[in-house]
Amino acid sequence: MDRTRVAVLGAGIIGVACARELALAGLDVTLLDRGGAGAATTSHGEGNVLVSDKGPGPELRLAQLSRRLWPEVLAAVAERSRAGRRAVEAAEWDPKGGIVVATTDAGARGLTEFSAAQRTAGVRAEELTADALRTAEPFVTSAHTAAVHYPQDAQVQPAGAAAALLTDARAA
């Protein structure tokens, strides 16, 4: 039986992710782009995988899913081939966490309320004392009124991640 053929237009992070999933599902995939993989918008992205900036709801659930899946996907890419292992290194996955700082009393109240709501949705949001903040970020402004650490925040190098997904799509 002939394999189903699919064309994916655009080799940015979304296009290569779609191409990878389609190839893993056994489809015959052609990926088309006028530039290289991850060369346009993807190469200008920050690569943030953040839960710290999203309130409870669909966007936060999507961010939580992304945060869970990135390490799993990159591990699978690395397991499949030697080229995949090299490509995953270029993705520079970094689960480094993040800190949000307020500098006014109103900002502190807002940050405290926001982080409390996030905790009800499963986000790890840890309030920091002034000493803990200075230890974590020695050059933070002295005008801070509240700080919350988000250990689930992470970052990936977008063009490298696109290349890793494309490597895996090709292997499939």
Beta strands, then each sheet from edge to edge (+ up, - down):
strand 1: 5-9
strand 2: 28-32
strand 3: 48-49
strand 4: 98-102
strand 5: 126-127
strand 6: 146-150
strand 7: 154-155
sheet 1: 1+ 2+
sheet 2: 3+ 7-
sheet 3: 4+ 6- 5+
end
